[in-house]
């Protein structure tokens, strides 16, 4: 049971991939989701503590994040894997 805001909720394991099986491996998409705020935080940190203007550091961080989004959405998009079994 998880208590969230005074309300108890039971947690039911859900399939994490298109095969329908639970997985504990980290995918490229998980890494990108973690990298986006880290890149933004580091760009702000560099802009405030280094001799780099904050506009430049945040701009560079935005370009890096845009590159990650382009890769995730267009270069390696999530696709649904087809099963070898045919459904009738």
C-alpha positions as CSV (number, residue, x, y, z in Angstrom):
1,X,0.0,0.0,0.0
2,X,1.1,3.5,-0.8
3,X,-0.2,6.5,1.1
4,X,-0.5,9.5,-1.1
5,X,-2.1,12.6,0.3
6,X,-3.9,10.7,3.0
7,X,-5.4,8.2,0.5
8,X,-4.1,4.7,0.4
9,X,-3.6,3.2,-3.0
10,X,-2.6,-0.3,-3.8
11,X,0.2,-0.7,-6.4
12,X,-0.4,-3.3,-9.1
13,X,2.7,-4.1,-11.3
14,X,2.1,-3.0,-14.9
15,X,3.9,-4.2,-18.0
16,X,6.7,-1.8,-18.9
17,X,7.3,-2.7,-22.5
18,X,5.4,-3.7,-25.5
19,X,5.9,-7.4,-24.9
20,X,3.6,-7.3,-21.9
21,X,6.2,-8.5,-19.4
22,X,7.5,-6.6,-16.5
23,X,11.1,-5.4,-16.9
24,X,13.7,-3.9,-14.6
25,X,16.1,-2.8,-17.3
26,X,16.6,0.9,-18.0
27,X,15.8,2.0,-21.5
28,X,17.2,4.8,-23.6
29,X,14.0,6.8,-23.0
30,X,14.4,6.5,-19.2
31,X,18.0,7.9,-19.5
32,X,16.8,10.8,-21.7
33,X,14.0,11.6,-19.2
34,X,16.6,11.8,-16.5
35,X,19.1,13.7,-18.6
36,X,16.8,16.6,-19.6
37,X,16.5,18.2,-16.1
38,X,20.1,17.4,-15.3
39,X,21.3,19.2,-18.4
40,X,19.1,22.2,-17.6
41,X,20.2,22.3,-14.0
42,X,23.9,22.0,-15.0
43,X,23.5,24.8,-17.5
44,X,22.0,27.1,-14.9
45,X,24.7,26.1,-12.4
46,X,27.4,26.9,-14.9
47,X,25.8,30.2,-15.9
48,X,25.6,31.4,-12.3
49,X,29.0,30.2,-11.0
50,X,31.3,30.4,-14.1
51,X,32.4,33.3,-16.2
52,X,29.8,32.3,-18.8
53,X,26.7,34.4,-19.3
54,X,23.6,32.6,-18.1
55,X,21.9,33.2,-21.4
56,X,24.6,31.4,-23.2
57,X,24.8,28.4,-20.8
58,X,21.0,28.0,-20.8
59,X,21.0,28.3,-24.6
60,X,23.6,25.6,-25.0
61,X,21.6,23.4,-22.5
62,X,18.5,24.0,-24.6
63,X,20.3,23.0,-27.8
64,X,21.5,19.8,-26.1
65,X,18.1,18.9,-24.8
66,X,16.6,19.6,-28.3
67,X,19.1,17.2,-29.7
68,X,18.0,14.5,-27.3
69,X,14.3,15.2,-28.1
70,X,15.0,14.9,-31.8
71,X,16.9,11.7,-31.3
72,X,14.1,10.2,-29.1
73,X,11.2,11.4,-31.3
74,X,12.5,11.1,-34.8
75,X,15.8,9.1,-35.0
76,X,14.9,6.3,-32.6
77,X,11.1,6.6,-32.0
78,X,9.3,4.2,-29.7
79,X,7.7,1.5,-31.8
80,X,5.3,-1.3,-31.0
81,X,6.9,-4.7,-31.6
82,X,4.7,-7.0,-33.4
83,X,4.2,-10.5,-32.0
84,X,5.1,-13.5,-34.1
85,X,1.7,-15.0,-33.2
86,X,-1.3,-14.1,-35.4
87,X,-4.5,-13.3,-33.7
88,X,-7.7,-14.6,-35.3
